[in-house]
Amino acid sequence: MSDEEEQEKQRKSPAENWEHEFGISPENIDDLISLADLFIKQKKPEEAEKVYEHILLFEPDNSQAKNALEELRSESVPRWHFTMLADTNRNDAFEKAIKKHTNRKTRILDIGTGSGLLSMMAARCGAKEIIACEEHEGLFRAAKRIVDANGFGDSIKVINKRSSHLEQGEDYNEKFDLIICEILDSGGLGEGVLPTLRQAKEEVATKNVRIIPAGISLKAQLIEIPKLHQVNPIKSISGFDLSIFDEFRVSDTYTPLNLAIQEYKPLSEVFDLRAYDFNDVNDYEIDFNKPEIDTLEPKCIESGQLQAVAFWFDLHMDEEDTYSSGPGGELDHWLQAIYYFEQPKDVTQGDRIKINALYSDWMVRFRLP
Protein backbone atom coordinates (compact mmCIF):
# COMPACT_ATOMS: atom_id res chain seq x y z
CA MET A 1 0.00 0.00 0.00
CA SER A 2 1.39 3.40 -0.99
CA ASP A 3 1.74 6.29 1.47
CA GLU A 4 -1.13 8.08 -0.26
CA GLU A 5 -3.39 5.03 0.06
CA GLU A 6 -2.48 4.62 3.74
CA GLN A 7 -3.30 8.28 4.44
CA GLU A 8 -6.61 7.94 2.62
CA LYS A 9 -7.44 4.85 4.69
CA GLN A 10 -6.74 6.73 7.91
CA ARG A 11 -9.03 9.58 6.82
CA LYS A 12 -11.94 7.22 6.32
CA SER A 13 -14.11 6.01 9.17
CA PRO A 14 -13.72 2.32 10.14
CA ALA A 15 -17.11 1.55 8.57
CA GLU A 16 -16.06 3.12 5.27
CA ASN A 17 -12.89 1.03 5.26
CA TRP A 18 -14.84 -2.17 5.92
CA GLU A 19 -17.16 -1.39 3.04
CA HIS A 20 -14.23 -0.56 0.76
CA GLU A 21 -12.00 -3.53 1.68
CA PHE A 22 -14.54 -6.26 2.41
CA GLY A 23 -17.68 -5.11 0.62
CA ILE A 24 -19.64 -5.09 3.89
CA SER A 25 -22.40 -2.58 4.40
CA PRO A 26 -22.13 -0.71 7.72
CA GLU A 27 -25.69 -1.83 8.45
CA ASN A 28 -25.27 -5.56 7.69
CA ILE A 29 -25.01 -6.91 11.24
CA ASP A 30 -24.46 -10.58 10.36
CA ASP A 31 -21.57 -9.78 8.03
CA LEU A 32 -20.07 -7.41 10.60
CA ILE A 33 -20.16 -10.18 13.23
CA SER A 34 -18.29 -12.41 10.78
CA LEU A 35 -15.79 -9.62 10.14
CA ALA A 36 -15.14 -9.26 13.88
CA ASP A 37 -14.56 -13.02 14.10
CA LEU A 38 -12.06 -12.71 11.23
CA PHE A 39 -10.18 -9.92 13.02
CA ILE A 40 -9.98 -12.05 16.17
CA LYS A 41 -8.57 -15.00 14.21
CA GLN A 42 -6.04 -12.61 12.66
CA LYS A 43 -5.08 -11.46 16.19
CA LYS A 44 -6.38 -7.94 15.61
CA PRO A 45 -8.45 -7.41 18.78
CA GLU A 46 -8.56 -3.62 18.45
CA GLU A 47 -10.13 -3.91 15.00
CA ALA A 48 -12.65 -6.45 16.28
CA GLU A 49 -13.51 -4.11 19.15
CA LYS A 50 -14.27 -1.30 16.70
CA VAL A 51 -16.63 -3.59 14.77
CA TYR A 52 -18.54 -4.59 17.91
CA GLU A 53 -18.78 -0.97 19.04
CA HIS A 54 -20.17 -0.04 15.61
CA ILE A 55 -22.76 -2.82 15.80
CA LEU A 56 -23.93 -1.63 19.22
CA LEU A 57 -24.47 1.86 17.86
CA PHE A 58 -27.05 0.38 15.49
CA GLU A 59 -28.38 -2.32 17.82
CA PRO A 60 -27.67 -1.46 21.48
CA ASP A 61 -29.39 -4.66 22.62
CA ASN A 62 -27.45 -7.01 20.34
CA SER A 63 -26.41 -9.58 22.98
CA GLN A 64 -23.95 -11.38 20.70
CA ALA A 65 -21.94 -8.23 20.02
CA LYS A 66 -22.28 -7.04 23.63
CA ASN A 67 -21.03 -10.34 25.12
CA ALA A 68 -18.23 -10.64 22.57
CA LEU A 69 -17.07 -7.07 23.24
CA GLU A 70 -17.07 -7.63 27.01
CA GLU A 71 -15.11 -10.87 26.63
CA LEU A 72 -12.62 -9.21 24.29
CA ARG A 73 -12.02 -6.32 26.67
CA SER A 74 -11.75 -8.59 29.71
CA GLU A 75 -9.05 -10.65 27.99
CA SER A 76 -6.88 -7.57 27.53
CA VAL A 77 -7.37 -6.23 31.07
CA PRO A 78 -6.46 -8.67 33.88
CA ARG A 79 -9.14 -9.32 36.50
CA TRP A 80 -6.80 -8.13 39.26
CA HIS A 81 -7.77 -4.57 38.33
CA PHE A 82 -11.15 -5.29 39.93
CA THR A 83 -9.74 -6.75 43.16
CA MET A 84 -7.36 -3.78 43.29
CA LEU A 85 -10.22 -1.29 43.09
CA ALA A 86 -12.11 -3.31 45.72
CA ASP A 87 -9.18 -3.05 48.17
CA THR A 88 -10.55 -0.20 50.28
CA ASN A 89 -7.52 -0.12 52.56
CA ARG A 90 -5.24 0.35 49.56
CA ASN A 91 -7.40 3.13 48.15
CA ASP A 92 -7.66 4.91 51.49
CA ALA A 93 -3.90 4.63 52.07
CA PHE A 94 -3.16 6.27 48.73
CA GLU A 95 -5.73 8.99 49.26
CA LYS A 96 -4.33 9.79 52.70
CA ALA A 97 -0.79 10.11 51.30
CA ILE A 98 -1.93 12.13 48.28
CA LYS A 99 -3.86 14.57 50.50
CA LYS A 100 -0.87 14.94 52.80
CA HIS A 101 1.56 15.83 50.02
CA THR A 102 -0.59 17.76 47.51
CA ASN A 103 -1.39 21.45 47.36
CA ARG A 104 -2.39 23.96 44.69
CA LYS A 105 1.20 24.26 43.47
CA THR A 106 1.80 20.53 43.06
CA ARG A 107 2.51 19.11 39.60
CA ILE A 108 1.73 15.41 39.54
CA LEU A 109 2.62 12.52 37.23
CA ASP A 110 0.50 9.39 37.69
CA ILE A 111 2.32 6.45 36.07
CA GLY A 112 0.08 3.58 34.98
CA THR A 113 -3.15 5.33 35.90
CA GLY A 114 -5.45 2.40 35.01
CA SER A 115 -8.94 3.60 35.90
CA GLY A 116 -7.71 7.12 36.73
CA LEU A 117 -8.69 6.73 40.39
CA LEU A 118 -5.48 8.05 41.96
CA SER A 119 -5.35 11.00 39.56
CA MET A 120 -8.90 11.96 40.52
CA MET A 121 -7.93 11.80 44.18
CA ALA A 122 -5.14 14.26 43.40
CA ALA A 123 -7.49 16.50 41.41
CA ARG A 124 -9.89 16.55 44.33
CA CYS A 125 -6.99 17.87 46.43
CA GLY A 126 -6.55 20.78 44.01
CA ALA A 127 -3.23 19.87 42.37
CA LYS A 128 -2.00 22.41 39.82
CA GLU A 129 -1.26 19.96 36.99
CA ILE A 130 -1.94 16.22 36.67
CA ILE A 131 -0.66 14.04 33.85
CA ALA A 132 -1.99 10.48 33.90
CA CYS A 133 -0.05 8.01 31.73
CA GLU A 134 -1.54 4.74 30.53
CA GLU A 135 0.05 2.74 27.72
CA HIS A 136 -2.79 0.20 27.45
CA GLU A 137 -5.13 1.52 24.74
CA GLY A 138 -8.32 0.15 26.29
CA LEU A 139 -7.50 1.37 29.78
CA PHE A 140 -6.46 4.75 28.41
CA ARG A 141 -9.81 5.24 26.70
CA ALA A 142 -11.71 4.07 29.78
CA ALA A 143 -9.69 6.34 32.10
CA LYS A 144 -10.35 9.34 29.88
CA ARG A 145 -14.09 8.68 29.90
CA ILE A 146 -14.07 8.13 33.69
CA VAL A 147 -12.15 11.36 34.29
CA ASP A 148 -14.57 13.29 32.07
CA ALA A 149 -17.63 11.66 33.64
CA ASN A 150 -16.47 12.71 37.10
CA GLY A 151 -15.94 16.33 36.06
CA PHE A 152 -12.13 16.32 36.06
CA GLY A 153 -11.55 16.60 32.31
CA ASP A 154 -10.05 20.08 32.71
CA SER A 155 -7.85 19.05 35.66
CA ILE A 156 -6.37 15.76 34.44
CA LYS A 157 -4.65 15.13 31.13
CA VAL A 158 -4.80 11.42 30.29
CA ILE A 159 -2.09 10.35 27.83
CA ASN A 160 -1.80 7.05 25.95
CA LYS A 161 1.97 6.71 26.45
CA ARG A 162 4.56 5.15 28.70
CA SER A 163 6.04 7.67 31.10
CA SER A 164 9.40 7.15 29.36
CA HIS A 165 7.93 8.55 26.12
CA LEU A 166 6.59 11.82 27.52
CA GLU A 167 7.86 14.97 25.83
CA GLN A 168 8.14 18.26 27.69
CA GLY A 169 6.29 21.04 25.91
CA GLU A 170 4.03 18.57 24.16
CA ASP A 171 2.69 16.33 26.92
CA TYR A 172 3.47 18.41 30.00
CA ASN A 173 4.79 21.85 30.89
CA GLU A 174 7.12 21.88 33.88
CA LYS A 175 8.78 18.94 35.60
CA PHE A 176 6.84 17.07 38.27
CA ASP A 177 7.33 17.44 42.01
CA LEU A 178 5.10 14.47 42.93
CA ILE A 179 5.02 11.09 41.17
CA ILE A 180 2.35 8.51 41.92
CA CYS A 181 3.61 5.13 40.75
CA GLU A 182 1.57 2.14 41.85
CA ILE A 183 3.01 -0.49 39.54
CA LEU A 184 3.65 -3.27 42.03
CA ASP A 185 2.97 -6.98 41.67
CA SER A 186 2.75 -9.53 44.49
CA GLY A 187 6.54 -9.88 44.51
CA GLY A 188 7.00 -6.11 44.57
CA LEU A 189 9.27 -5.62 41.57
CA GLY A 190 7.66 -7.60 38.75
CA GLU A 191 5.93 -4.71 36.97
CA GLY A 192 9.14 -2.71 36.61
CA VAL A 193 8.77 -0.10 39.33
CA LEU A 194 12.55 0.35 39.72
CA PRO A 195 13.51 1.10 36.08
CA THR A 196 10.33 3.14 35.65
CA LEU A 197 11.11 5.39 38.61
CA ARG A 198 14.79 5.59 37.71
CA GLN A 199 13.93 6.98 34.28
CA ALA A 200 11.15 9.26 35.57
CA LYS A 201 13.33 10.81 38.27
CA GLU A 202 16.13 11.43 35.79
CA GLU A 203 14.06 12.89 32.95
CA VAL A 204 10.73 14.36 34.10
CA ALA A 205 11.03 15.09 37.83
CA THR A 206 12.24 18.04 39.87
CA LYS A 207 15.28 17.61 42.08
CA ASN A 208 13.17 17.28 45.25
CA VAL A 209 10.43 15.09 43.76
CA ARG A 210 8.38 12.99 46.19
CA ILE A 211 7.28 9.46 45.26
CA ILE A 212 4.03 7.84 46.39
CA PRO A 213 4.41 5.15 47.59
CA ALA A 214 7.76 5.99 49.20
CA GLY A 215 9.06 2.42 49.10
CA ILE A 216 8.67 -1.23 50.02
CA SER A 217 10.36 -3.65 52.41
CA LEU A 218 10.33 -7.29 51.30
CA LYS A 219 9.54 -9.95 53.91
CA ALA A 220 9.92 -13.72 53.56
CA GLN A 221 9.23 -17.05 55.24
CA LEU A 222 10.38 -20.61 54.55
CA ILE A 223 7.40 -22.93 54.07
CA GLU A 224 6.30 -26.48 53.38
CA ILE A 225 3.40 -26.58 50.92
CA PRO A 226 3.10 -30.17 49.65
CA LYS A 227 -0.11 -29.98 47.62
CA LEU A 228 1.15 -27.25 45.28
CA HIS A 229 4.80 -28.30 45.38
CA GLN A 230 3.85 -31.55 43.62
CA VAL A 231 3.06 -29.52 40.49
CA ASN A 232 5.96 -27.05 40.83
CA PRO A 233 7.60 -28.84 39.07
CA ILE A 234 5.18 -31.52 37.90
CA LYS A 235 6.45 -35.05 38.41
CA SER A 236 4.25 -38.03 39.31
CA ILE A 237 0.47 -37.58 39.60
CA SER A 238 -1.80 -40.51 40.59
CA GLY A 239 1.02 -42.93 39.80
CA PHE A 240 1.66 -41.54 36.31
CA ASP A 241 4.72 -39.66 35.09
CA LEU A 242 3.41 -36.26 33.99
CA SER A 243 6.80 -34.52 33.92
CA ILE A 244 6.42 -33.76 30.20
CA PHE A 245 3.51 -31.48 31.11
CA ASP A 246 5.95 -29.31 33.04
CA GLU A 247 7.00 -27.70 29.75
CA PHE A 248 3.93 -25.47 30.14
CA ARG A 249 5.16 -24.09 33.49
CA VAL A 250 7.41 -21.05 33.74
CA SER A 251 10.39 -22.05 35.85
CA ASP A 252 12.61 -19.95 38.11
CA THR A 253 9.92 -17.45 38.97
CA TYR A 254 7.27 -16.91 41.63
CA THR A 255 3.52 -17.28 41.49
CA PRO A 256 0.92 -15.23 43.41
CA LEU A 257 -1.02 -17.16 46.03
CA ASN A 258 -3.35 -16.37 48.92
CA LEU A 259 -1.69 -18.28 51.75
CA ALA A 260 -4.70 -17.65 54.00
CA ILE A 261 -6.71 -20.27 52.10
CA GLN A 262 -3.88 -22.77 51.55
CA GLU A 263 -2.62 -25.70 53.60
CA TYR A 264 1.01 -24.96 54.41
CA LYS A 265 3.42 -25.10 57.33
CA PRO A 266 5.66 -22.17 58.26
CA LEU A 267 9.16 -23.50 58.79
CA SER A 268 10.78 -20.23 59.88
CA GLU A 269 9.90 -16.92 61.41
CA VAL A 270 9.31 -14.06 58.99
CA PHE A 271 12.66 -12.55 57.98
CA ASP A 272 13.77 -9.47 56.06
CA LEU A 273 14.82 -9.33 52.42
CA ARG A 274 15.85 -6.08 50.75
CA ALA A 275 14.09 -2.75 51.22
CA TYR A 276 13.68 -0.14 48.48
CA ASP A 277 13.43 3.61 48.99
CA PHE A 278 11.63 4.89 45.87
CA ASN A 279 12.74 8.43 46.63
CA ASP A 280 16.35 7.27 46.32
CA VAL A 281 16.36 4.62 43.58
CA ASN A 282 19.86 3.43 42.71
CA ASP A 283 21.21 4.80 39.44
CA TYR A 284 22.33 1.46 37.99
CA GLU A 285 20.45 -1.46 36.49
CA ILE A 286 20.67 -4.90 38.06
CA ASP A 287 20.53 -7.29 35.12
CA PHE A 288 18.45 -10.47 35.35
CA ASN A 289 21.44 -12.55 34.21
CA LYS A 290 23.84 -10.79 36.59
CA PRO A 291 21.85 -10.57 39.81
CA GLU A 292 23.08 -9.27 43.12
CA ILE A 293 23.15 -12.06 45.72
CA ASP A 294 22.45 -11.88 49.45
CA THR A 295 23.15 -14.95 51.58
CA LEU A 296 20.67 -15.42 54.42
CA GLU A 297 20.44 -17.94 57.29
CA PRO A 298 16.91 -17.94 58.74
CA LYS A 299 16.30 -20.23 61.72
CA CYS A 300 13.82 -23.10 61.47
CA ILE A 301 10.98 -23.07 64.01
CA GLU A 302 9.58 -26.41 62.77
CA SER A 303 10.96 -29.58 61.23
CA GLY A 304 9.73 -30.49 57.76
CA GLN A 305 10.59 -30.30 54.11
CA LEU A 306 11.62 -26.89 52.79
CA GLN A 307 9.70 -26.63 49.52
CA ALA A 308 9.27 -22.92 48.91
CA VAL A 309 9.86 -19.36 50.04
CA ALA A 310 6.79 -17.17 50.52
CA PHE A 311 7.44 -13.45 50.34
CA TRP A 312 5.51 -10.18 50.27
CA PHE A 313 6.09 -6.53 51.11
CA ASP A 314 5.39 -3.79 53.59
CA LEU A 315 4.18 -0.79 51.60
CA HIS A 316 5.54 2.52 52.91
CA MET A 317 3.27 5.34 51.75
CA ASP A 318 5.55 7.94 53.35
CA GLU A 319 7.69 8.28 56.48
CA GLU A 320 4.69 7.66 58.75
CA ASP A 321 2.28 5.15 57.23
CA THR A 322 3.05 1.50 56.39
CA TYR A 323 0.73 -1.32 55.33
CA SER A 324 1.38 -5.04 54.76
CA SER A 325 0.53 -7.28 51.79
CA GLY A 326 1.46 -10.35 53.85
CA PRO A 327 -0.87 -13.03 55.25
CA GLY A 328 -3.45 -11.24 57.36
CA GLY A 329 -2.12 -7.83 56.31
CA GLU A 330 -4.18 -4.72 55.66
CA LEU A 331 -3.81 -4.97 51.87
CA ASP A 332 -5.80 -7.81 50.32
CA HIS A 333 -5.39 -6.97 46.64
CA TRP A 334 -1.82 -8.22 46.48
CA LEU A 335 -1.33 -11.90 47.20
CA GLN A 336 1.83 -13.52 48.49
CA ALA A 337 4.60 -14.49 46.05
CA ILE A 338 5.63 -18.17 46.22
CA TYR A 339 8.98 -19.32 44.88
CA TYR A 340 9.19 -23.14 44.71
CA PHE A 341 12.44 -25.07 44.99
CA GLU A 342 12.68 -27.79 42.35
CA GLN A 343 14.79 -29.85 44.76
CA PRO A 344 13.31 -29.54 48.27
CA LYS A 345 15.36 -29.96 51.43
CA ASP A 346 14.60 -31.68 54.73
CA VAL A 347 15.14 -29.34 57.70
CA THR A 348 15.11 -29.72 61.46
CA GLN A 349 13.80 -27.36 64.12
CA GLY A 350 16.60 -25.11 65.32
CA ASP A 351 18.64 -25.39 62.09
CA ARG A 352 20.01 -22.31 60.39
CA ILE A 353 19.22 -22.76 56.70
CA LYS A 354 21.46 -21.03 54.21
CA ILE A 355 19.64 -19.62 51.19
CA ASN A 356 20.72 -17.18 48.50
CA ALA A 357 18.38 -14.38 47.43
CA LEU A 358 19.05 -13.20 43.86
CA TYR A 359 17.96 -9.64 43.08
CA SER A 360 17.50 -8.01 39.68
CA ASP A 361 15.53 -4.94 38.67
CA TRP A 362 12.44 -7.01 37.92
CA MET A 363 12.26 -9.86 40.42
CA VAL A 364 13.62 -11.85 43.35
CA ARG A 365 14.65 -15.50 43.02
CA PHE A 366 16.08 -17.97 45.51
CA ARG A 367 18.64 -20.75 45.61
CA LEU A 368 19.53 -23.48 48.09
CA PRO A 369 23.37 -23.64 47.96
C-alpha positions as CSV (number, residue, x, y, z in Angstrom):
1,M,0.0,0.0,0.0
2,S,1.4,3.4,-1.0
3,D,1.7,6.3,1.5
4,E,-1.1,8.1,-0.3
5,E,-3.4,5.0,0.1
6,E,-2.5,4.6,3.7
7,Q,-3.3,8.3,4.4
8,E,-6.6,7.9,2.6
9,K,-7.4,4.8,4.7
10,Q,-6.7,6.7,7.9
11,R,-9.0,9.6,6.8
12,K,-11.9,7.2,6.3
13,S,-14.1,6.0,9.2
14,P,-13.7,2.3,10.1
15,A,-17.1,1.5,8.6
16,E,-16.1,3.1,5.3
17,N,-12.9,1.0,5.3
18,W,-14.8,-2.2,5.9
19,E,-17.2,-1.4,3.0
20,H,-14.2,-0.6,0.8
21,E,-12.0,-3.5,1.7
22,F,-14.5,-6.3,2.4
23,G,-17.7,-5.1,0.6
24,I,-19.6,-5.1,3.9
25,S,-22.4,-2.6,4.4
26,P,-22.1,-0.7,7.7
27,E,-25.7,-1.8,8.4
28,N,-25.3,-5.6,7.7
29,I,-25.0,-6.9,11.2
30,D,-24.5,-10.6,10.4
31,D,-21.6,-9.8,8.0
32,L,-20.1,-7.4,10.6
33,I,-20.2,-10.2,13.2
34,S,-18.3,-12.4,10.8
35,L,-15.8,-9.6,10.1
36,A,-15.1,-9.3,13.9
37,D,-14.6,-13.0,14.1
38,L,-12.1,-12.7,11.2
39,F,-10.2,-9.9,13.0
40,I,-10.0,-12.1,16.2
41,K,-8.6,-15.0,14.2
42,Q,-6.0,-12.6,12.7
43,K,-5.1,-11.5,16.2
44,K,-6.4,-7.9,15.6
45,P,-8.4,-7.4,18.8
46,E,-8.6,-3.6,18.4
47,E,-10.1,-3.9,15.0
48,A,-12.7,-6.4,16.3
49,E,-13.5,-4.1,19.1
50,K,-14.3,-1.3,16.7
51,V,-16.6,-3.6,14.8
52,Y,-18.5,-4.6,17.9
53,E,-18.8,-1.0,19.0
54,H,-20.2,0.0,15.6
55,I,-22.8,-2.8,15.8
56,L,-23.9,-1.6,19.2
57,L,-24.5,1.9,17.9
58,F,-27.1,0.4,15.5
59,E,-28.4,-2.3,17.8
60,P,-27.7,-1.5,21.5
61,D,-29.4,-4.7,22.6
62,N,-27.5,-7.0,20.3
63,S,-26.4,-9.6,23.0
64,Q,-24.0,-11.4,20.7
65,A,-21.9,-8.2,20.0
66,K,-22.3,-7.0,23.6
67,N,-21.0,-10.3,25.1
68,A,-18.2,-10.6,22.6
69,L,-17.1,-7.1,23.2
70,E,-17.1,-7.6,27.0
71,E,-15.1,-10.9,26.6
72,L,-12.6,-9.2,24.3
73,R,-12.0,-6.3,26.7
74,S,-11.7,-8.6,29.7
75,E,-9.0,-10.7,28.0
76,S,-6.9,-7.6,27.5
77,V,-7.4,-6.2,31.1
78,P,-6.5,-8.7,33.9
79,R,-9.1,-9.3,36.5
80,W,-6.8,-8.1,39.3
81,H,-7.8,-4.6,38.3
82,F,-11.2,-5.3,39.9
83,T,-9.7,-6.7,43.2
84,M,-7.4,-3.8,43.3
85,L,-10.2,-1.3,43.1
86,A,-12.1,-3.3,45.7
87,D,-9.2,-3.1,48.2
88,T,-10.6,-0.2,50.3
89,N,-7.5,-0.1,52.6
90,R,-5.2,0.3,49.6
91,N,-7.4,3.1,48.1
92,D,-7.7,4.9,51.5
93,A,-3.9,4.6,52.1
94,F,-3.2,6.3,48.7
95,E,-5.7,9.0,49.3
96,K,-4.3,9.8,52.7
97,A,-0.8,10.1,51.3
98,I,-1.9,12.1,48.3
99,K,-3.9,14.6,50.5
100,K,-0.9,14.9,52.8
101,H,1.6,15.8,50.0
102,T,-0.6,17.8,47.5
103,N,-1.4,21.5,47.4
104,R,-2.4,24.0,44.7
105,K,1.2,24.3,43.5
106,T,1.8,20.5,43.1
107,R,2.5,19.1,39.6
108,I,1.7,15.4,39.5
109,L,2.6,12.5,37.2
110,D,0.5,9.4,37.7
111,I,2.3,6.5,36.1
112,G,0.1,3.6,35.0
113,T,-3.2,5.3,35.9
114,G,-5.4,2.4,35.0
115,S,-8.9,3.6,35.9
116,G,-7.7,7.1,36.7
117,L,-8.7,6.7,40.4
118,L,-5.5,8.1,42.0
119,S,-5.4,11.0,39.6
120,M,-8.9,12.0,40.5
121,M,-7.9,11.8,44.2
122,A,-5.1,14.3,43.4
123,A,-7.5,16.5,41.4
124,R,-9.9,16.5,44.3
125,C,-7.0,17.9,46.4
126,G,-6.5,20.8,44.0
127,A,-3.2,19.9,42.4
128,K,-2.0,22.4,39.8
129,E,-1.3,20.0,37.0
130,I,-1.9,16.2,36.7
131,I,-0.7,14.0,33.9
132,A,-2.0,10.5,33.9
133,C,0.0,8.0,31.7
134,E,-1.5,4.7,30.5
135,E,0.1,2.7,27.7
136,H,-2.8,0.2,27.5
137,E,-5.1,1.5,24.7
138,G,-8.3,0.1,26.3
139,L,-7.5,1.4,29.8
140,F,-6.5,4.8,28.4
141,R,-9.8,5.2,26.7
142,A,-11.7,4.1,29.8
143,A,-9.7,6.3,32.1
144,K,-10.3,9.3,29.9
145,R,-14.1,8.7,29.9
146,I,-14.1,8.1,33.7
147,V,-12.1,11.4,34.3
148,D,-14.6,13.3,32.1
149,A,-17.6,11.7,33.6
150,N,-16.5,12.7,37.1
151,G,-15.9,16.3,36.1
152,F,-12.1,16.3,36.1
153,G,-11.5,16.6,32.3
154,D,-10.0,20.1,32.7
155,S,-7.8,19.0,35.7
156,I,-6.4,15.8,34.4
157,K,-4.6,15.1,31.1
158,V,-4.8,11.4,30.3
159,I,-2.1,10.4,27.8
160,N,-1.8,7.1,25.9
161,K,2.0,6.7,26.5
162,R,4.6,5.1,28.7
163,S,6.0,7.7,31.1
164,S,9.4,7.2,29.4
165,H,7.9,8.5,26.1
166,L,6.6,11.8,27.5
167,E,7.9,15.0,25.8
168,Q,8.1,18.3,27.7
169,G,6.3,21.0,25.9
170,E,4.0,18.6,24.2
171,D,2.7,16.3,26.9
172,Y,3.5,18.4,30.0
173,N,4.8,21.9,30.9
174,E,7.1,21.9,33.9
175,K,8.8,18.9,35.6
176,F,6.8,17.1,38.3
177,D,7.3,17.4,42.0
178,L,5.1,14.5,42.9
179,I,5.0,11.1,41.2
180,I,2.3,8.5,41.9
181,C,3.6,5.1,40.8
182,E,1.6,2.1,41.8
183,I,3.0,-0.5,39.5
184,L,3.7,-3.3,42.0
185,D,3.0,-7.0,41.7
186,S,2.7,-9.5,44.5
187,G,6.5,-9.9,44.5
188,G,7.0,-6.1,44.6
189,L,9.3,-5.6,41.6
190,G,7.7,-7.6,38.7
191,E,5.9,-4.7,37.0
192,G,9.1,-2.7,36.6
193,V,8.8,-0.1,39.3
194,L,12.6,0.3,39.7
195,P,13.5,1.1,36.1
196,T,10.3,3.1,35.7
197,L,11.1,5.4,38.6
198,R,14.8,5.6,37.7
199,Q,13.9,7.0,34.3
200,A,11.2,9.3,35.6
201,K,13.3,10.8,38.3
202,E,16.1,11.4,35.8
203,E,14.1,12.9,32.9
204,V,10.7,14.4,34.1
205,A,11.0,15.1,37.8
206,T,12.2,18.0,39.9
207,K,15.3,17.6,42.1
208,N,13.2,17.3,45.2
209,V,10.4,15.1,43.8
210,R,8.4,13.0,46.2
211,I,7.3,9.5,45.3
212,I,4.0,7.8,46.4
213,P,4.4,5.1,47.6
214,A,7.8,6.0,49.2
215,G,9.1,2.4,49.1
216,I,8.7,-1.2,50.0
217,S,10.4,-3.6,52.4
218,L,10.3,-7.3,51.3
219,K,9.5,-9.9,53.9
220,A,9.9,-13.7,53.6
221,Q,9.2,-17.0,55.2
222,L,10.4,-20.6,54.5
223,I,7.4,-22.9,54.1
224,E,6.3,-26.5,53.4
225,I,3.4,-26.6,50.9
226,P,3.1,-30.2,49.6
227,K,-0.1,-30.0,47.6
228,L,1.2,-27.3,45.3
229,H,4.8,-28.3,45.4
230,Q,3.9,-31.6,43.6
231,V,3.1,-29.5,40.5
232,N,6.0,-27.1,40.8
233,P,7.6,-28.8,39.1
234,I,5.2,-31.5,37.9
235,K,6.4,-35.1,38.4
236,S,4.3,-38.0,39.3
237,I,0.5,-37.6,39.6
238,S,-1.8,-40.5,40.6
239,G,1.0,-42.9,39.8
240,F,1.7,-41.5,36.3
241,D,4.7,-39.7,35.1
242,L,3.4,-36.3,34.0
243,S,6.8,-34.5,33.9
244,I,6.4,-33.8,30.2
245,F,3.5,-31.5,31.1
246,D,5.9,-29.3,33.0
247,E,7.0,-27.7,29.8
248,F,3.9,-25.5,30.1
249,R,5.2,-24.1,33.5
250,V,7.4,-21.0,33.7
251,S,10.4,-22.1,35.9
252,D,12.6,-19.9,38.1
253,T,9.9,-17.5,39.0
254,Y,7.3,-16.9,41.6
255,T,3.5,-17.3,41.5
256,P,0.9,-15.2,43.4
257,L,-1.0,-17.2,46.0
258,N,-3.3,-16.4,48.9
259,L,-1.7,-18.3,51.8
260,A,-4.7,-17.7,54.0
261,I,-6.7,-20.3,52.1
262,Q,-3.9,-22.8,51.6
263,E,-2.6,-25.7,53.6
264,Y,1.0,-25.0,54.4
265,K,3.4,-25.1,57.3
266,P,5.7,-22.2,58.3
267,L,9.2,-23.5,58.8
268,S,10.8,-20.2,59.9
269,E,9.9,-16.9,61.4
270,V,9.3,-14.1,59.0
271,F,12.7,-12.6,58.0
272,D,13.8,-9.5,56.1
273,L,14.8,-9.3,52.4
274,R,15.9,-6.1,50.8
275,A,14.1,-2.8,51.2
276,Y,13.7,-0.1,48.5
277,D,13.4,3.6,49.0
278,F,11.6,4.9,45.9
279,N,12.7,8.4,46.6
280,D,16.3,7.3,46.3
281,V,16.4,4.6,43.6
282,N,19.9,3.4,42.7
283,D,21.2,4.8,39.4
284,Y,22.3,1.5,38.0
285,E,20.4,-1.5,36.5
286,I,20.7,-4.9,38.1
287,D,20.5,-7.3,35.1
288,F,18.4,-10.5,35.3
289,N,21.4,-12.6,34.2
290,K,23.8,-10.8,36.6
291,P,21.8,-10.6,39.8
292,E,23.1,-9.3,43.1
293,I,23.2,-12.1,45.7
294,D,22.5,-11.9,49.5
295,T,23.2,-15.0,51.6
296,L,20.7,-15.4,54.4
297,E,20.4,-17.9,57.3
298,P,16.9,-17.9,58.7
299,K,16.3,-20.2,61.7
300,C,13.8,-23.1,61.5
301,I,11.0,-23.1,64.0
302,E,9.6,-26.4,62.8
303,S,11.0,-29.6,61.2
304,G,9.7,-30.5,57.8
305,Q,10.6,-30.3,54.1
306,L,11.6,-26.9,52.8
307,Q,9.7,-26.6,49.5
308,A,9.3,-22.9,48.9
309,V,9.9,-19.4,50.0
310,A,6.8,-17.2,50.5
311,F,7.4,-13.5,50.3
312,W,5.5,-10.2,50.3
313,F,6.1,-6.5,51.1
314,D,5.4,-3.8,53.6
315,L,4.2,-0.8,51.6
316,H,5.5,2.5,52.9
317,M,3.3,5.3,51.7
318,D,5.6,7.9,53.4
319,E,7.7,8.3,56.5
320,E,4.7,7.7,58.8
321,D,2.3,5.1,57.2
322,T,3.1,1.5,56.4
323,Y,0.7,-1.3,55.3
324,S,1.4,-5.0,54.8
325,S,0.5,-7.3,51.8
326,G,1.5,-10.4,53.8
327,P,-0.9,-13.0,55.2
328,G,-3.5,-11.2,57.4
329,G,-2.1,-7.8,56.3
330,E,-4.2,-4.7,55.7
331,L,-3.8,-5.0,51.9
332,D,-5.8,-7.8,50.3
333,H,-5.4,-7.0,46.6
334,W,-1.8,-8.2,46.5
335,L,-1.3,-11.9,47.2
336,Q,1.8,-13.5,48.5
337,A,4.6,-14.5,46.0
338,I,5.6,-18.2,46.2
339,Y,9.0,-19.3,44.9
340,Y,9.2,-23.1,44.7
341,F,12.4,-25.1,45.0
342,E,12.7,-27.8,42.3
343,Q,14.8,-29.9,44.8
344,P,13.3,-29.5,48.3
345,K,15.4,-30.0,51.4
346,D,14.6,-31.7,54.7
347,V,15.1,-29.3,57.7
348,T,15.1,-29.7,61.5
349,Q,13.8,-27.4,64.1
350,G,16.6,-25.1,65.3
351,D,18.6,-25.4,62.1
352,R,20.0,-22.3,60.4
353,I,19.2,-22.8,56.7
354,K,21.5,-21.0,54.2
355,I,19.6,-19.6,51.2
356,N,20.7,-17.2,48.5
357,A,18.4,-14.4,47.4
358,L,19.0,-13.2,43.9
359,Y,18.0,-9.6,43.1
360,S,17.5,-8.0,39.7
361,D,15.5,-4.9,38.7
362,W,12.4,-7.0,37.9
363,M,12.3,-9.9,40.4
364,V,13.6,-11.8,43.3
365,R,14.6,-15.5,43.0
366,F,16.1,-18.0,45.5
367,R,18.6,-20.7,45.6
368,L,19.5,-23.5,48.1
369,P,23.4,-23.6,48.0
